[in-house]
């Protein structure tokens, strides 16, 4: 079992920055992949960033150069730094962890970017 607890998010003006964090507990040694997914109002969920254990991060084209995944394995924490935010980044952001064929989800956190 893996448990994910998210923090961060909130309201920011366009051009601003926010940092989301996801602290993972439980069987963390089984995690093979971490990802950040967002769901904008009225839209499908989309994966904005992901990283394989020991691998390089991958980003959705629309966030490349603006979003960065940070890992702190000592704290079992993955963070998503979001810079130069635009209103289209508004949505609920979830972290998820892939571990031994199961996908575990954080509770989600709202990011609201005002124009």
N, C-alpha and C positions, 0 to 999 in steps of 0.2 A: 504494500500500500504506500501511496505517495500523497502527501497533502501539500497544497500550494496556497499561500496566503499573500495577497497582493496589497500594495500600498502605492500612494502617489495619485496622480491625476488631478482633475479639477478644471477650473476656468482660466483661460489665458487669452490674451489678445493675439491676433495674427502677428507672426514674426517672433513670438516668444518661445520659451522652452519649457518643457516639463520632463520629469524623470519618473518612470514607473519602476517599481521593484516587485520581485516575486521571490519569496523565501520558501524553500522546499524542505519538507521534513519527511521522515519515514525511510523507506528503502531507496535512499538517494543514489546508492551505488549502482542501481539497476537502470538509471536514466540514460538513455541514448541520444535524446534529442530534446531541445527546448525550443519553444516558439511563442511568438506574440501574434495574436489574432485580434482583429477589430471588426466590429459590426456597426456600420453607420445606420442612422435611422432609415428604415424602409429598404435597406440593401442586404445582400447576402454577406455572410462573414468572409473575410479575406485575411490571408496570412501576410503580415507585414514584415516579419523578420523571423529567422530561425537559425539555430546553430546545432550542429551535431557535436557530440562529446569529442573534444580534441580537434574539431574541424573549424573551418572558416565560416563566418556568418553569411547568410544570404538575405537579400532584402527585396521587397517589392519595388518595382521600377520607380513608382511615384514617391518613394521615401528614401531612395538611395542618395547618399550625401547629406541627408538630414537626420536620419535615425541611426543609432548605434547601439548594438548589444554589448553589455558589459557582464563579465562573469566573475564571481568571487566564490571559488569552490570551497574556501575555508569556511565561509558563512552559508554555503548552499544557497546563494542568492544570484539571481539573474536580473539585470536591470535593462531598461530600454530608455536611452536618452533621446529625447525628441527635440530637435532644434528647428528654427525657422518654420514654425507650425503655420498651417493654412487652415481656413475653415473646413476644407474637405477632409481634414484629419479628424474631425469630430466623430466621436463614436464611443462605444463601450469596448475597452481593451481587455483581453484575457491572455493570461499566460497559460501554456499547457506543457506537459511533460510526457514524453513517450518512454514507457518503461515496460519491457518484456511483453510487448503486444497490447498493452493497455495505454490508454490516453487519459491523463488526469488534468483537470481544469481548475484554474483559480476562479474566484467568485466574480471577477470582472470589476473594472473601475472606469468611471466616466471621464472622458476628456472632451471638453467643450472649448472650441476655438472661435472667438468672436472676431468679426471683420472690422 
